[in-house]
Amino acid sequence: MLTLTHIARFLHDLAFTTWIGSMIFMMLVLTPAVGGKGIPPQFLRLMGIERFKSWAWASIIILTVTGIYRLYGRFYQFDLFLMSRYGQLMTLKLVLFIIMVLLTAIVSLMYAKRIPMEAPQKPGEQPTARFSQMQKRFISFSAINLALGVAILFIMSILR
Ligand code: HEM
């Protein structure tokens, strides 16, 4: 029988696959493709930094709701929870998750709109120094976020 637990597990898996998967695509495919080549902003918009932002936030909300649901009842005694290996790894995962959310907030607020706006207007046009610096920071934040996401996946595979 289909239970709420099955649905929560499915949505949790779907959300982290969407978020981490799109980060992998962005870092391995999109970023090398656009890196400093004077791609017009319309194209950058089409390639989806802003759209990615919406999916990232939707995933964060789903992960938080389904994660809390799955965690519910596991830490009725917080000190015992923290003493167990499960509790320690889960706490580490949550700390990494919070850092990821903060980095996502920085990227969403500071770069998602400005990068397409300040990108070179015509193909072949040289990017400004300001744009290149912004792009470098954006790539660094995204790389750190991806590394944290992969670390969480590793933690989850050794949790049990
Ligand atoms: C980047 C964010 C996250 C990633 C990549 C992630 C990944 C995973 C993975 C791979 C699993 C194991 C597969 C599964 O059983 O579904 C899992 C399970 C779980 N996650 Fe997450 N998760 C994230 C965020 C969260 C958050 C925010 C919470 C809690 C608020 C949470 C709580 C849980 C719980 C309780 C389980 C079940 C563990 C068990 O089997 O006992 N997760 N997560």
Residues whose N, C-alpha, C, O or C-beta is under 5 A from the ligand:
A	BS01	HEM	R9 H12 D13 F16 L63 T64 G67 I68 R70 L71 F97 G149 I152 L153 M156
